[in-house]
Amino acid sequence: MPSDDEVVQTAAEAAEGLILSRLRNSEVKDLDVTVSFEDGILDVDVYLNAPEAPDEEEIAEDAALTARSAVDELFAEDED
């Protein structure tokens, strides 16, 4: 079973990776990815300030979903 730290790091890296794959660093004015994993519950909150990106909110939502998917994959790999 992955450690809590592994889960948090995996989720945060996945969220940030998605955002930076869709936007240039110069487009991102502020980015905050907050991840917690307690008692088996994953909480991912993504704040993105990229005023020039027309789909800023969608990117933030996709980043949170990507983080959750990455954690699901982490647990699936552990079961194998």
N, C-alpha and C positions, 0 to 999 in steps of 0.2 A: 504494500500500500504506500502510495506517495506521501511524503511528509507535508505538513501544512505549508511550510516554506516553499517546497517544490510546486505545490498547487498555485500559490500566490504568484510566484515568479513566472510560471508557465502562462498564466492568464494575463499578467501584465505585459509580458513580452509579445504575446500574440496580439493583444489590442494595439499596442504601440506599433508593431510591425505592419498591421493592416493600415493604420492611419498614414504611416510614412510611405507605404507603397502606393497610396492614392494621391498624396499631396507632397509637394516639395517642402523642404524645411522652411524656406522663406515664406511660404503661405501660412504656416502655423504660427500664430501669435502667442497662443497659450495652450497647453495640453496637460491634463491631469488625469491619470488613470489610478483609481483607488480600488484595491482588491482586498477582500477579507474572506477567510475561510475558517469558520468556527462551527464545531459540532456537525460537520458534514454539509454545512450550508455555504454556498459560494455567493458572494455579493460583489458585483462588478459595477462600478460607476465611472463613466467616461465623460469628461468635460473637454470640449474642443472649441477653441476660438480660432477660426480661420475665415475671416470676413470675406475673403475673395472667393471662397469655395461655395458654389451655389447649392451644394448638397451636404453642407456641414453637419446638420443634424442626422442625416441618414448615415454618414460616415461614422459618427459617434455610436449610433445604434448598431451598425454592422461590426464595429470594433468590440463592443460588449458581447455580441453574439459569437464572434470569433474567439474571444477569450473563453467563453463557456464551452465551446466546441473543443478547444485545445485541451481543456481540463478533462472533458469526457474522454478524449483520445488518450490522455495520460493514464486515466484509470483503466481504460480498455487494454492498453499495453501491459499494465501491471497484472491484469487477470490472466494474460496469456502465458 
